[in-house]
Amino acid sequence: MTLRNSSQYDTKEVRALVRFATSEVDMRGVHVNVKNAKSTPYRGMAYEGVPMISDARGKADYLVTIGIGSEDRFPIPSAQRSTRWPKYEMNDWREALVLVAAHEAKHIEQFKEDKPRSEVACEHFAARMLRRYREEVAA
């Protein structure tokens, strides 16, 4: 995995959080771009391939983009869309980064292993990695 951080947050910390969040997924051949998010507290996208306009073109097989908003956008209270979806809250930008990075990493796994594309599976994986982060790192 390669990472480019153009967000307002410290690159060393961003790299450690993304590595933690993606530690259970084979991220070889994946480039991760972490940026600021202005219109939303967080966002993410996993690409099966690398778009032509990306600076990672020719350097990676997959691309993940993550946007994280400013600290004043957090905390975000929990919301549960249905009983199939996990319920969680994001206390700060670090938790949001872990959650989004884990979610998008699960999509990369789905792409690499030709598994069904499941948002619910990605959300459950992300919620589990967030719990693990809180227990092992943030505690």
Phi and psi in degrees as a GROMACS rama.xvg file:
@    title "Ramachandran Plot"
@    xaxis  label "Phi"
@    yaxis  label "Psi"
@TYPE xy
-113.152  155.044  THR-2
-138.61  137.362  LEU-3
-122.847  123.874  ARG-4
-113.149  114.314  ASN-5
-116.546  17.1447  SER-6
-79.7174  174.014  SER-7
-75.7183  -6.60676  GLN-8
-95.5717  154.446  TYR-9
-57.7451  127.28  ASP-10
-60.8625  -39.9129  THR-11
-61.6648  -42.5023  LYS-12
-70.8975  -41.685  GLU-13
-59.2115  -46.4448  VAL-14
-60.473  -43.9752  ARG-15
-63.9844  -41.3856  ALA-16
-67.231  -42.3853  LEU-17
-66.276  -41.6616  VAL-18
-61.3498  -42.9935  ARG-19
-60.9518  -49.0726  PHE-20
-63.3733  -29.1433  ALA-21
-105.047  8.20542  THR-22
-62.0816  -21.0562  SER-23
-98.3491  8.52681  GLU-24
-123.619  142.007  VAL-25
-71.5098  106.154  ASP-26
-103.01  15.4173  MET-27
-63.3789  136.309  ARG-28
81.0613  11.5949  GLY-29
-110.917  133.075  VAL-30
-108.07  132.53  HIS-31
-115.587  124.451  VAL-32
-106.875  122.613  ASN-33
-110.41  124.704  VAL-34
-129.093  174.728  LYS-35
-78.5848  148.227  ASN-36
-114.426  125.055  ALA-37
-98.9993  -39.7858  LYS-38
-93.5736  -5.75548  SER-39
-146.934  154.716  THR-40
-65.8384  -30.6114  PRO-41
-160.019  157.145  TYR-42
-160.953  160.867  ARG-43
-158.85  158.102  GLY-44
-154.519  134.191  MET-45
-111.345  135.998  ALA-46
-113.831  130.946  TYR-47
-84.7353  84.401  GLU-48
116.443  -174.71  GLY-49
-125.539  121.707  VAL-50
-58.7207  151.81  PRO-51
-57.1649  -33.7827  MET-52
-82.1053  -4.6964  ILE-53
-77.7068  144.045  SER-54
-71.925  -8.94716  ASP-55
-90.6058  -3.17515  ALA-56
-55.9434  127.816  ARG-57
84.2386  -9.11795  GLY-58
-110.4  -15.8787  LYS-59
-146.241  161.965  ALA-60
-97.1017  -23.1405  ASP-61
-137.568  156.701  TYR-62
-132.572  138.173  LEU-63
-123.71  130.554  VAL-64
-116.53  137.057  THR-65
-132.214  134.069  ILE-66
-119.177  132.383  GLY-67
-127.007  128.834  ILE-68
-77.4233  177.791  GLY-69
-70.8755  162.055  SER-70
-57.5138  -29.3513  GLU-71
-73.1236  -4.1119  ASP-72
-84.7819  -4.68045  ARG-73
-120.655  155.567  PHE-74
-77.8426  162.783  PRO-75
-115.167  119.382  ILE-76
-64.9067  158.507  PRO-77
-71.6377  148.253  SER-78
-145.739  140.981  ALA-79
-124.869  119.15  GLN-80
-73.416  -37.1157  ARG-81
-161.593  176.923  SER-82
-68.9236  -18.4969  THR-83
-74.9063  -24.3433  ARG-84
-96.1358  141.62  TRP-85
-71.7074  157.078  PRO-86
-109.561  130.767  LYS-87
-156.763  161.858  TYR-88
-122.854  158.201  GLU-89
-114.263  116.063  MET-90
-80.4746  -27.4658  ASN-91
-158.608  -179.083  ASP-92
-63.6791  -31.1066  TRP-93
-64.1381  -46.5657  ARG-94
-63.546  -37.8543  GLU-95
-63.1777  -42.1743  ALA-96
-63.9177  -43.9819  LEU-97
-60.5262  -46.2823  VAL-98
-62.1569  -49.2335  LEU-99
-68.0617  -43.4467  VAL-100
-61.9193  -42.2392  ALA-101
-65.0854  -44.0629  ALA-102
-58.2656  -48.8483  HIS-103
-70.447  -32.8705  GLU-104
-62.4604  -38.1932  ALA-105
-63.6338  -36.3675  LYS-106
-62.0208  -40.9797  HIS-107
-59.2996  -43.7813  ILE-108
-58.7329  -43.6336  GLU-109
-60.3809  -42.2472  GLN-110
-63.8131  -50.9928  PHE-111
-63.6365  -36.9569  LYS-112
-98.7368  8.99386  GLU-113
50.2334  44.9846  ASP-114
-90.4758  160.664  LYS-115
-58.1997  143.419  PRO-116
-80.9314  111.375  ARG-117
-128.634  112.691  SER-118
-64.79  -36.7621  GLU-119
-63.1368  -44.5671  VAL-120
-61.632  -40.5297  ALA-121
-65.3544  -40.3466  CYS-122
-66.0603  -40.1111  GLU-123
-66.7557  -40.8812  HIS-124
-62.7178  -45.1116  PHE-125
-62.4104  -42.4257  ALA-126
-63.4281  -38.6822  ALA-127
-66.0945  -41.4987  ARG-128
-68.4866  -33.5892  MET-129
-65.0758  -43.1884  LEU-130
-60.9513  -44.3154  ARG-131
-62.3524  -42.2409  ARG-132
-59.0518  -46.0678  TYR-133
-62.7248  -37.2235  ARG-134
-75.9069  -40.4647  GLU-135
-97.9331  -29.5858  GLU-136
-113.406  -51.9941  VAL-137
-79.9618  -13.5655  ALA-138
